[in-house]
Amino acid sequence: MERAKVDRINALAKKKKEEGLTPEELAEQQVLYKEYLAEIRASFGGTLENTVIKRPDGSVEAVKDRKKKQ
């Protein structure tokens, strides 16, 4: 996410605590939060795709393969 958007999220959060937000600002905040969460989820999904579980017997299983079995 662009640094300017993260800064805007933080500015809106600070303003919300101090004095409250207008309806337009609340809508903007919700849109920014949704975008931010979508990027975090995508990043986390990518991390899981490259994560493996190493068993005590030395075998290795990819998390993505384990998810398919369930």
Buried (B, 14 or more C-beta within 10 A) or exposed (E): EEEEBEEBBEEBBEBEEEEEBEEEBEEBBEEBEEBBEEEEEEEEEEEEEEEEEEEEEEEEEBEEEEEEEE
